[in-house]
Amino acid sequence: TQLLEQSPQFLSIQEGENLTVYCNSSSVFSSLQWYRQEPGEGPVLLVTVVTGGEVKKLKRLTFQFGDARKDSSLHITAAQPGDTGLYLCAGLFSGTYKYIFGTGTRLKVLA
Amino acid sequence: AAGVIQSPRHLIKEKRETATLKCYPIPRHDTVYWYQQGPGQDPQFLISFYEKMQSDKGSIPDRFSAQQFSDYHSELNMSSLELGDSALYFCASSLFGSREGNEQYFGPGTRLTVT
């Protein structure tokens, strides 16, 4: 059973467009992380959100953690070809050392 | 800044052979995680160690074992390799109890090919 669902699974957009990726679960997480992964390389940590309702910004990327700490979103403004990659969310359950990864969103930004 | 180091980066083995993957965490990190990522799939958690003790276990086959040593590096031992074990194996490390909820940082991965 996949505990973390990401949507959309695939997204192809033109440079300059905005997009939002969603990460949803029925479980509560003590923290949630977003990663970007290039083919054949390790996931690179983008941000960690810990507090319900928390919003974090990283240049053109805005991350939000749901009030109930069950869901999160990643919004990219004015996407660029360099944003192309696999975006993964990963949630940490309270009292565990085990991160559960979402199903991933493959983003392609066309010049 | 120092990152997670994994070795080897690429490994080719035959069926039924054994393989050992090594992971050197970021200095001062005390927790190590191992993940397996098949083609087109998200990383699947295998096992984690905190302060040299196994802290959590995921979908790690019985043919695999792992440990964390006194210098905090970790090794993943894989025996009786099968074709289906071909994947990218990632190690990640974190500092338990850090302010940002145990952020984990990934290594570059070891690509294992079983022929």
Interface residues (C-beta under 8 A of the other chain):
Chain A: S30 S31 Q33 Y35 G40 E41 G42 P43 V44 L45 T48 V50 L88 A90 L92 T96 Y97 K98 Y99 I100 F101 G102 T103 G104
Chain B: V4 T31 Y33 Y35 D42 P43 Q44 F45 S48 Y50 S55 D56 G58 L88 F90 A92 F96 E100 G101 N102 E103 Q104 Y105 F106 G107 P108 G109 R111
